[in-house]
């Protein structure tokens, strides 16, 4: 296991939220800045969207590769929702960067709310699977694993089905611990189901706030929220000890999981209520109240200084926590 940093931990400072509005950060961080932050903390990996690079020229990619090598960082690249033409560009770019894993998404769905996106989720999964099959030989040619993320849309069963259908050593899973909760699964059970398929891990934590329809999940520093991170690391050691685990404290907007709303369930097949009881128990254990202020600085309309400080403090606290529990060495 080795610990890395996802650029999405600094989604505001990297200019990924607020882009094109008056709330955009004035001087966005680049990938070189993320490399510096990771190196100073003694991390071993970085992850970033290829789309934040000004271009994918061989010169730019080889320069980044050389710097990552000098800093002892293994790069993981991010693509977007599975698109054949885009992946034909991103797969060789990831290889030129020195990455061996390229994260991909399967839909724009957020908060587990599938119904507005499609009334036939299985057909959508079949279409995504066909698109992945169309580029899997190219991935094999470049020695790139396409890691499909559970991005607030897919269950562990969905991901396992995609990997089984594509049937290649160059397909796998990017596992986000918090996103499991958004589709009614605990991260611990989902990790056990997907263990041999996992090729990249996103480390995050969350605070839970009850609503009339379910719960809001709000980002926080590692170790300050409701996730049992020690338990998660035990599962990583057991099932996927060689994967990169990226600190990814991503969303500045709370994720409202409307799991108590009948309409939310229209996007899912029927299931026994006992299948979702573990998640409901986790959510119900929160001591926070419905009227507590759950808003992040972004959602409160704070300015650049406050939002930037929020990201910096959560990252520093997360690094300190990982040192405390022995996952990172103490300096």
DOTIDREN-480875 format. One record per residue: z, y, x of N, C-alpha, C in turn; residue number from 1. Coordinates in steps of 0.001 Angstrom, whole numbers. Atoms other than C-alpha are relative to their C-alpha. Last residue first. Example, Ala and Ser with C-alpha at 12.3 -4.5 7.8 and 13.67 -1.06 7.14 Angstrom:
2
REC,n.z,n.y,n.x,ca.z,ca.y,ca.x,c.z,c.y,c.x,i
REC,-60,-1190,-820,7140,-1060,13670,730,1090,-770,2
REC,0,-1190,890,7800,-4500,12300,0,1200,900,1
This chain:
331
REC,n.z,n.y,n.x,ca.z,ca.y,ca.x,c.z,c.y,c.x,i
REC,328,-704,-1251,10386,13016,9042,1276,353,722,331
REC,-701,-1285,-141,11338,10373,6487,-395,628,1324,330
REC,-1027,-113,-1050,8722,7673,5988,647,1371,-18,329
REC,486,-786,-1119,6955,7448,2619,1102,87,1049,328
REC,1443,257,60,7705,4684,119,-735,779,1086,327
REC,501,793,-1109,11363,4700,1143,-1462,-346,-34,326
REC,-1,1410,411,12903,5820,-2152,-656,-894,1055,325
REC,-1345,439,373,13919,9203,-722,25,-1491,-342,324
REC,-765,218,-1234,10576,9717,1033,1387,-576,-327,323
REC,561,1193,-624,8711,9186,-2241,659,-286,1350,322
REC,-472,1177,726,11069,11683,-3895,-526,-1284,649,321
REC,-1412,220,-343,10436,14333,-1233,544,-1249,-681,320
REC,-40,497,-1376,6665,13949,-1648,1443,-308,403,319
REC,508,1373,26,7016,14316,-5425,28,-627,1385,318
REC,-1069,837,546,9201,17410,-5052,-420,-1457,-27,317
REC,-1051,101,-1022,6617,19034,-2766,1135,-904,-466,316
REC,504,815,-1100,3810,18255,-5238,1089,-197,1060,315
REC,48,1384,454,5782,19539,-8208,-512,-932,1099,314
REC,-1350,541,83,6684,22729,-6336,-7,-1460,-445,313
REC,-552,191,-1346,3113,23473,-5295,1375,-661,-50,312
REC,680,1121,-661,1702,22893,-8789,618,-280,1366,311
REC,-303,1210,768,4304,25125,-10454,-644,-1221,652,310
REC,-1328,418,-460,3894,27766,-7732,426,-1297,-680,309
REC,161,535,-1349,179,27934,-8497,1326,-512,548,308
REC,647,1310,152,908,28340,-12209,-191,-654,1366,307
REC,-925,960,598,3445,31115,-11569,-616,-1399,-105,306
REC,-1099,285,-930,1246,33057,-9132,930,-1085,-555,305
REC,414,845,-1122,-1878,32778,-11280,1168,-379,913,304
REC,1021,-472,-916,-335,34150,-14451,-221,-937,1170,303
REC,-476,-620,-1240,1547,32473,-17263,-1166,381,899,302
REC,801,-1172,-327,-83,31831,-20656,444,722,1253,301
REC,-754,-1210,373,2659,29529,-21915,-778,1269,307,300
REC,-30,-86,1463,199,26611,-21885,802,1208,-483,299
REC,1351,-244,494,-563,27178,-18204,7,209,-1504,298
REC,350,-1411,-213,3145,27500,-17377,-1410,351,-481,297
REC,148,-275,-1420,3664,24075,-19005,-270,1495,188,296
REC,1213,-605,-551,4866,23934,-22592,57,161,1518,295
REC,697,974,-834,7511,21438,-23727,-1147,621,791,294
REC,1244,-605,-481,9960,23967,-25172,-653,-938,1012,293
REC,-56,-400,-1409,12512,21841,-27003,-1352,560,437,292
REC,85,-1455,-140,12162,21874,-30819,102,475,1449,291
REC,1287,-481,492,11341,18171,-31139,-175,1489,232,290
REC,63,-247,1441,14306,17218,-29000,-1352,587,-379,289
REC,493,-1330,342,14511,15626,-25573,-196,117,-1505,288
REC,-1126,-803,489,16757,12619,-24992,-457,1401,-391,287
REC,-116,-1365,-494,13802,10273,-24669,1196,706,-629,286
REC,-1149,-159,-877,14485,6608,-25430,183,1423,505,285
REC,-1197,-297,781,12159,6643,-28442,1232,205,872,284
REC,53,-1364,522,9071,6892,-26219,1310,380,-685,283
REC,-34,-927,-1131,9979,3756,-24288,31,1446,-479,282
REC,-1366,-6,-542,10843,1880,-27474,127,965,1178,281
REC,-825,-776,928,7544,2903,-29069,1445,61,484,280
REC,271,-1425,-225,5735,1666,-25965,857,861,-915,279
REC,-490,-413,-1322,7420,-1761,-26105,-234,1476,297,278
REC,-1435,-290,-40,6906,-1927,-29902,500,382,1397,277
REC,-237,-1393,-399,3132,-1652,-29596,1483,353,43,276
REC,744,-318,-1215,2300,-5376,-29564,263,1428,483,275
REC,-807,376,-1166,5076,-6141,-32051,-707,290,1321,274
REC,-845,-1132,-385,3148,-4159,-34649,840,-327,1228,273
REC,-1363,273,427,560,-6956,-34674,884,1150,491,272
REC,-876,689,-940,-2897,-5541,-34145,1363,-218,-642,271
REC,-1329,330,528,-5904,-4375,-36119,832,-736,1054,270
REC,-4,1189,851,-8771,-3061,-33952,1400,-249,-547,269
REC,-496,1204,-659,-8560,529,-32722,-98,-1201,-935,268
REC,852,327,-1145,-10348,3804,-33511,362,-1295,695,267
REC,1332,383,483,-8864,4081,-36998,-947,-376,1144,266
REC,232,1431,-131,-5393,3997,-35419,-1378,-442,-458,265
REC,126,339,-1429,-5264,7752,-34881,-409,-1458,173,264
REC,1358,-335,-418,-5921,8312,-38605,-248,-366,1461,263
REC,952,1042,408,-2760,6438,-39597,-1407,271,542,262
REC,945,-523,977,-601,8854,-37564,-1018,-1089,-342,261
REC,-606,215,1312,2441,7377,-35792,-911,460,-1141,260
REC,-40,1433,264,501,6968,-32522,653,-332,-1338,259
REC,-294,34,1447,-387,10632,-32406,56,-1443,-505,258
REC,332,1369,391,-142,10806,-28602,429,-187,-1453,257
REC,-668,320,1254,-202,14528,-27864,-473,-1373,-462,256
REC,797,989,719,-1088,15013,-24208,771,-449,-1228,255
REC,-728,1176,471,435,18229,-22876,-926,-919,-776,254
REC,-107,-13,1461,-2037,20550,-21173,688,-1284,-444,253
REC,-824,-1155,344,-1605,21219,-17445,138,160,-1511,252
REC,297,-822,1174,-2888,17713,-16756,991,1139,-201,251
REC,1232,-686,338,-3093,16237,-13269,88,1033,-1116,250
REC,-818,-683,1019,-91,15216,-11300,-926,913,-791,249
REC,918,-738,879,-2196,12749,-9293,794,574,-1168,248
REC,-824,-908,796,-407,11300,-6258,-954,850,-831,247
REC,182,-1443,-100,-2917,8673,-5167,1014,751,-872,246
REC,-749,-536,1149,-1984,5057,-4527,10,1517,120,245
REC,-484,-1370,-172,-4531,3389,-2219,663,461,-1293,244
REC,753,-1095,619,-4789,-353,-2687,600,1346,362,243
REC,898,-663,-949,-3579,-3002,-233,-755,1187,-595,242
REC,-693,-669,-1103,-469,-4213,-2071,-903,800,928,241
REC,1068,-768,-654,-2260,-4910,-5359,549,753,1210,240
REC,1356,284,477,-361,-7538,-7390,-1105,697,789,239
REC,242,1378,413,3161,-7895,-5992,-1470,-290,-248,238
REC,-232,903,-1137,3511,-4689,-3989,-356,-1436,-356,237
REC,1074,-260,-960,1931,-2724,-6841,140,-925,1205,236
REC,1203,658,498,4288,-4390,-9317,-1185,211,942,235
REC,-209,1435,-125,7328,-3397,-7270,-1211,-792,-457,234
REC,288,352,-1388,5895,102,-6971,252,-1483,265,233
REC,1447,-37,-204,5807,328,-10768,-349,-398,1431,232
REC,546,1206,616,9434,-784,-11036,-1509,-69,204,231
REC,-382,1124,-869,10466,1908,-8567,-568,-1312,-550,230
REC,934,55,-1123,8453,4430,-10583,347,-1123,969,229
REC,-786,755,-969,10278,3787,-13847,-891,-254,1211,228
REC,610,1201,-554,8447,6528,-15749,945,-659,1004,227
REC,-428,1196,714,10595,8938,-17791,-615,-1292,536,226
REC,343,288,1382,10406,12045,-15652,494,-1345,-483,225
REC,-723,-905,893,11780,13663,-12516,-228,-325,-1471,224
REC,-1444,192,-68,10932,10913,-10041,796,875,-924,223
REC,-408,1397,-86,7361,12074,-9456,1520,-78,133,222
REC,7,591,-1337,7018,15716,-10448,409,-1464,-61,221
REC,-1159,-412,-793,6293,16570,-14059,-138,-634,1374,220
REC,-42,304,-1425,3419,16379,-16530,1297,478,636,219
REC,143,-1219,-794,4072,16517,-20276,181,-344,1475,218
REC,-278,350,-1386,3580,13630,-22718,-339,1212,865,217
REC,772,-704,-1025,3835,14699,-26349,442,-484,1367,216
REC,-689,-600,-1127,5090,12159,-28875,-990,777,861,215
REC,-159,888,-1148,4212,10738,-32279,804,665,1090,214
REC,1093,982,-64,2999,12362,-35474,145,-999,1133,213
REC,56,713,1272,6134,14344,-36433,-1053,-1110,16,212
REC,648,-827,1016,6656,15234,-32780,7,-790,-1304,211
REC,387,533,1308,8903,13845,-30030,-675,1038,-879,210
REC,-537,-882,1033,8838,15154,-26432,-459,-506,-1368,209
REC,389,340,1367,8395,12768,-23488,691,915,-997,208
REC,-1142,-221,892,8467,13869,-19841,-498,-170,-1431,207
REC,141,-737,1250,5868,12416,-17502,1365,196,-655,206
REC,-1215,183,786,5261,10938,-14081,-123,908,-1218,205
REC,-412,-1185,741,2094,10417,-12069,1337,-303,-665,204
REC,-1440,-134,176,689,8014,-9501,311,1305,-705,203
REC,-409,-1390,159,-2993,7152,-9844,1492,39,-316,202
REC,-1101,-297,913,-3865,3722,-8461,240,1499,-28,201
REC,-519,-1343,-269,-7091,2427,-6892,1066,279,-1043,200
REC,508,-448,-1295,-8726,-1018,-6631,477,1397,387,199
REC,-332,-1387,-323,-7042,-2890,-9479,-425,341,1422,198
REC,1181,-854,138,-8841,-6063,-10628,227,1417,522,197
REC,1034,378,-971,-6253,-8587,-9399,-1238,897,-29,196
REC,-329,45,-1423,-3440,-6698,-11191,-1127,-347,952,195
REC,1166,-435,-765,-5073,-6027,-14579,136,-221,1502,194
REC,1240,554,554,-2716,-7902,-16907,-1194,277,918,193
REC,-21,1450,-164,373,-7244,-14760,-1294,-633,-510,192
REC,226,291,-1418,-533,-3566,-14522,-27,-1505,234,191
REC,1419,-196,-303,-906,-3325,-18294,-303,-329,1456,190
REC,760,1116,558,2533,-4867,-18877,-1485,126,346,189
REC,-448,1215,-682,4190,-2400,-16482,-777,-1221,-511,188
REC,696,160,-1284,2203,649,-17584,352,-1313,689,187
REC,-873,-399,-1092,3386,159,-21171,-751,-194,1309,186
REC,-416,1066,-902,564,67,-23671,1020,533,993,185
REC,-963,920,590,-144,2178,-26770,404,-1179,855,184
REC,698,956,863,-3342,3965,-25769,932,-1123,-457,183
REC,791,-757,962,-1634,7088,-24392,-774,-923,-943,182
REC,-855,-354,1127,1005,4961,-22685,-801,650,-1118,181
REC,-239,1209,805,-1604,3395,-20421,769,339,-1268,180
REC,1045,119,1018,-2631,6908,-19309,134,-1257,-846,179
REC,-377,-738,1203,732,7321,-17563,-1043,-177,-1101,178
REC,-1214,520,629,189,4575,-14986,330,699,-1314,177
REC,-870,-1170,183,-3418,5394,-14131,1202,-416,-821,176
REC,-1125,132,925,-5197,2294,-12795,840,1270,-1,175
REC,-866,-1078,-471,-8657,2636,-11275,1128,120,-1019,174
REC,-749,-899,873,-10158,-743,-12089,703,1067,829,173
REC,-1454,133,53,-12797,-2949,-10503,596,1077,-882,172
REC,-549,-670,1178,-16515,-3578,-10053,1502,-248,-16,171
REC,125,-1443,-173,-18088,-4363,-6670,324,771,-1285,170
REC,-1119,-487,-815,-16857,-7953,-6575,-32,1508,197,169
REC,373,-312,-1377,-19270,-8507,-9459,1250,385,779,168
REC,-103,1197,-832,-19099,-9948,-12963,-503,230,1427,167
REC,822,-413,-1143,-20343,-6991,-15032,-9,-1097,1060,166
REC,1406,-38,392,-19042,-8757,-18160,-910,400,1161,165
REC,476,1370,203,-15698,-9716,-16630,-1497,-20,-301,164
REC,90,639,-1319,-15129,-6199,-15292,-530,-1422,-119,163
REC,1094,-617,-749,-15958,-4637,-18658,-186,-708,1335,162
REC,1256,472,593,-13717,-7095,-20521,-1206,572,735,161
REC,211,1383,-433,-10794,-6439,-18154,-1322,-537,-526,160
REC,377,-20,-1405,-11160,-2718,-18724,-277,-1400,529,159
REC,1325,-614,-145,-11182,-3035,-22510,-477,-79,1443,158
REC,977,981,473,-8232,-5472,-22485,-1424,532,127,157
REC,171,974,-1076,-6232,-3057,-20316,-1000,-1071,-408,156
REC,-1139,889,-154,-6838,-416,-22959,-250,-937,1183,155
REC,196,1444,-94,-9408,2340,-22571,1325,-739,131,154
REC,941,525,979,-9299,5965,-23760,-10,-1522,-47,153
REC,-484,-346,1340,-6667,8063,-22015,-898,-556,-1104,152
REC,-133,-1458,56,-8666,7679,-18754,352,459,-1421,151
REC,-559,-86,1353,-8156,3974,-18074,357,1465,-260,150
REC,-1355,-481,287,-10343,4317,-14996,357,-125,-1480,149
REC,6,-575,1348,-13331,2184,-13979,1426,387,-371,148
REC,-1328,206,593,-13416,1596,-10215,75,755,-1321,147
REC,-99,-925,1130,-16973,1185,-8911,1295,-312,-741,146
REC,-568,556,1225,-16541,-581,-5559,50,1097,-1057,145
REC,-828,-896,805,-18901,686,-2858,493,-751,-1239,144
REC,-1373,476,-156,-20396,-1531,-137,1004,925,-696,143
REC,-746,-1011,-764,-23614,528,-76,1466,-377,198,142
REC,783,-380,-1179,-25899,-2348,-1114,765,957,895,141
REC,-154,1081,-976,-23200,-3647,-3461,-735,335,1299,140
REC,-1365,-62,-512,-23074,-286,-5248,223,-1071,1063,139
REC,-32,-1147,-916,-26870,-305,-5532,1395,154,600,138
REC,668,435,-1228,-26693,-3816,-6999,-31,1129,1026,137
REC,-935,789,-806,-24063,-2587,-9491,-658,-513,1277,136
REC,-199,-604,-1327,-26264,257,-10739,855,-872,910,135
REC,1252,-568,-519,-27861,-1246,-13884,158,575,1408,134
REC,837,1090,-529,-24828,-3464,-14523,-1259,554,673,133
REC,-607,427,-1261,-22719,-317,-14869,-799,-1137,637,132
REC,273,-1031,-1009,-25095,1075,-17484,582,-385,1361,131
REC,1413,102,-365,-24997,-2183,-19436,-360,1025,1071,130
REC,144,1193,-831,-21193,-2149,-19372,-1442,-168,466,129
REC,-519,-351,-1323,-21168,1413,-20688,-173,-1177,960,128
REC,970,-913,-599,-23412,351,-23588,433,396,1410,127
REC,1166,800,-373,-21212,-2655,-24395,-1056,860,685,126
REC,-350,760,-1203,-18129,-438,-24319,-1175,-844,486,125
REC,-31,-934,-1123,-19800,1938,-26776,331,-725,1296,124
REC,1396,-285,-350,-20667,-945,-29088,-71,977,1171,123
REC,586,1144,-714,-17043,-2107,-28978,-1460,228,402,122
REC,-450,54,-1392,-15867,1447,-29851,-571,-1218,742,121
REC,283,1352,-481,-17925,1671,-33034,319,-73,1496,120
REC,-572,926,977,-16811,4657,-35131,-267,-1449,403,119
REC,875,1069,478,-17320,6926,-32159,709,-832,-1056,118
REC,1049,296,-980,-15992,10123,-30589,-977,-1055,-515,117
REC,1038,-1048,25,-13986,11594,-33490,-1165,-299,934,116
REC,780,-98,1235,-12225,8212,-33958,-1035,1130,7,115
REC,1392,431,-108,-11192,7587,-30360,-865,386,-1201,114
REC,537,-255,1343,-7921,9518,-30206,-1490,-263,0,113
REC,187,1265,702,-6238,7942,-27168,-666,132,-1352,112
REC,-1148,256,872,-5023,11399,-26111,-147,-1291,-804,111
REC,-1320,-365,-504,-8439,12203,-24649,1046,-359,-1046,110
REC,-1161,81,889,-11873,10616,-25230,1276,416,737,109
REC,-698,-1289,-36,-14714,11861,-22978,1292,0,-825,108
REC,182,-818,1203,-15825,8261,-22300,674,1353,187,107
REC,862,637,991,-16181,5516,-19673,-195,827,-1266,106
REC,-610,-75,1325,-14947,7149,-16493,-939,-643,-1012,105
REC,877,-411,1091,-15846,6351,-12860,797,-9,-1310,104
REC,-578,61,1349,-13884,6160,-9609,-1007,490,-1028,103
REC,517,-1126,772,-15855,5443,-6448,524,-149,-1422,102
REC,-270,24,1434,-14078,3197,-3935,-547,1278,-624,101
REC,339,1355,434,-15171,2372,-377,240,-173,-1495,100
REC,-805,596,1068,-15294,5951,825,-452,-1435,-241,99
REC,-925,973,-566,-16761,6884,4206,905,-621,-1031,98
REC,-1304,-626,-190,-18387,10096,2993,988,-936,692,97
REC,165,-897,-1139,-21809,8516,3501,1306,713,330,96
REC,101,819,-1212,-20716,5689,1214,-125,875,1243,95
REC,-1328,534,-284,-19564,8136,-1458,-7,-834,1274,94
REC,-805,-1115,-513,-22900,9965,-1228,1405,-476,355,93
REC,274,-213,-1429,-24785,6669,-1522,789,1151,595,92
REC,-334,1211,-767,-22929,5900,-4780,-352,170,1481,91
REC,-1391,34,-439,-22992,9478,-6112,363,-1235,822,90
REC,-280,-1015,-1015,-26764,9984,-6272,1403,-160,578,89
REC,991,234,-1054,-27708,6758,-8071,124,1043,1113,88
REC,-540,988,-923,-24438,7226,-9944,-998,-348,1102,87
REC,-1038,-631,-819,-25750,10443,-11482,553,-990,1023,86
REC,624,-924,-951,-28963,8772,-12636,1037,649,907,85
REC,799,714,-994,-27126,5821,-14188,-577,948,1040,84
REC,1359,-492,227,-24410,7794,-15951,-863,-569,1117,83
REC,1054,848,-551,-20861,6438,-16280,-1378,479,-440,82
REC,283,1051,968,-18613,9364,-17220,-1245,-752,454,81
REC,-318,-467,1340,-17904,11275,-13993,-165,-1159,-991,80
REC,1185,-382,748,-17780,10449,-10277,445,441,-1385,79
REC,28,33,1461,-14668,10493,-8128,-1386,385,-496,78
REC,832,-992,675,-14524,9646,-4425,46,-205,-1506,77
REC,426,608,1257,-11722,7887,-2541,-761,1082,-754,76
REC,440,-732,1187,-11318,8944,1089,-313,-920,-1183,75
REC,1045,773,663,-9178,7070,3633,-443,747,-1255,74
REC,42,17,1460,-7245,9585,5725,-1170,-848,-498,73
REC,-505,1289,449,-6283,9136,9377,40,-144,-1504,72
REC,-1307,-184,635,-6673,12847,10128,600,-1311,-493,71
REC,-917,-608,-965,-9501,12346,12629,1409,103,-553,70
REC,-286,972,-1055,-11214,9939,10253,995,552,1006,69
REC,-908,1000,569,-10921,12379,7357,384,-1033,1053,68
REC,-1323,-612,73,-12441,15087,9552,1017,-976,-596,67
REC,-566,-114,-1346,-15363,12856,10532,1398,613,-51,66
REC,-362,1344,-453,-16038,11910,6919,678,58,1369,65
REC,-1238,379,693,-15950,15541,5838,481,-1372,446,64
REC,-1061,-860,-547,-18540,16418,8502,1340,-322,-644,63
REC,-377,563,-1298,-20662,13412,7498,1097,829,667,62
REC,-732,1246,196,-20624,14532,3869,437,-607,1321,61
REC,-1313,-279,570,-21575,18135,4648,826,-1283,-105,60
REC,-800,-720,-984,-24397,17127,7004,1410,271,-522,59
REC,-511,900,-1035,-25742,14479,4650,891,702,1019,58
REC,887,130,-1149,-26018,17068,1870,602,-955,1025,57
REC,-212,1349,-542,-23974,16428,-1253,-943,-248,1176,56
REC,1205,823,18,-23599,20067,-2282,354,-1351,597,55
REC,1139,-895,246,-20967,22737,-2960,-1329,-742,-58,54
REC,674,-374,-1243,-18381,19951,-3255,-1175,920,-317,53
REC,-573,-1253,-500,-16302,20057,-6422,-586,404,1350,52
REC,522,-1212,615,-18621,17584,-8154,612,1290,495,51
REC,1151,-432,-783,-17770,14791,-5712,-561,1311,-541,50
REC,1293,114,691,-14424,14662,-7484,-1137,467,909,49
REC,501,-1245,566,-11492,14184,-5073,-1324,-242,-705,48
REC,972,272,1051,-9235,11499,-3676,-458,1331,-578,47
REC,246,-1111,919,-7301,11606,-423,-1024,-452,-1029,46
REC,1210,24,816,-5682,8863,1623,-152,1322,-733,45
REC,1015,855,-607,-3070,8164,4295,-1322,-30,-767,44
REC,620,936,924,-348,10739,3700,-1174,-707,673,43
REC,65,1327,-591,1759,12295,6465,-598,-1045,-920,42
REC,-1002,859,627,2742,15312,4356,0,-1413,583,41
REC,-1336,-563,-275,906,17731,6649,1112,-872,-565,40
REC,-330,266,-1396,-2173,15483,6517,1399,503,332,39
REC,-300,1420,-160,-2305,15459,2722,450,-316,1422,38
REC,-1241,300,724,-2044,19245,2460,402,-1459,188,37
REC,-1119,-612,-722,-4689,19744,5165,1330,-320,-663,36
REC,-199,793,-1222,-7091,17265,3538,1189,539,785,35
REC,-688,1207,454,-6606,19076,221,270,-922,1185,34
REC,-1399,-373,240,-7508,22356,1970,811,-1206,-470,33
REC,-641,-162,-1307,-10702,20800,3373,1470,373,-148,32
REC,-405,1323,-458,-11576,19642,-142,693,88,1360,31
REC,1104,929,-218,-11616,23251,-1265,527,-1345,469,30
REC,-102,895,-1142,-8854,25356,-2799,-1259,-846,94,29
REC,-187,1442,170,-9950,28018,-5246,155,-737,1328,28
REC,515,590,-1240,-9406,31722,-4462,218,-1516,-49,27
REC,836,-960,-730,-8973,33806,-7646,-629,-593,1252,26
REC,-675,-355,-1249,-7778,31049,-9952,-933,862,839,25
REC,351,801,-1166,-9563,31164,-13316,763,478,1232,24
REC,-1193,680,-519,-7685,32821,-16190,-295,-850,1228,23
REC,-829,-981,-707,-10428,35379,-16915,1245,-648,594,22
REC,-781,-864,894,-12710,32486,-17760,814,990,833,21
REC,883,-825,814,-15546,30654,-15972,719,897,-993,20
REC,1248,-387,-646,-13273,27926,-14668,-873,798,-962,19
REC,185,-1437,78,-9885,27987,-16375,-1303,489,592,18
REC,-311,-491,1344,-9208,24459,-15208,-90,1524,29,17
REC,541,947,968,-10974,22855,-12244,413,304,-1426,16
REC,959,-656,881,-10521,25825,-9913,-591,-899,-1064,15
REC,1353,410,-399,-8902,23841,-7103,-1069,588,-917,14
REC,303,-659,-1270,-5677,25824,-7631,-1362,-408,554,13
REC,121,-1453,166,-5626,24808,-11292,-443,650,1306,12
REC,1173,-277,836,-6447,21118,-10822,-170,1489,-269,11
REC,159,-1458,-91,-3999,20930,-7927,-1219,421,-825,10
REC,-1373,-504,29,-2765,17389,-8599,5,1522,42,9
REC,-335,-380,1368,-6447,16841,-9405,1475,339,-168,8
REC,206,-1442,178,-7189,16938,-5670,395,451,-1395,7
REC,1171,-357,797,-5705,13457,-5539,-80,1514,-128,6
REC,-77,-1190,850,-3278,12833,-2697,-1322,196,-720,5
REC,968,-1066,-189,-2691,9535,-928,231,1144,-968,4
REC,-134,-1113,940,-81,6849,-420,-1011,1093,346,3
REC,-85,-1273,-697,-748,3485,1212,-144,1135,-993,2
REC,0,-1196,841,0,0,0,0,1244,875,1
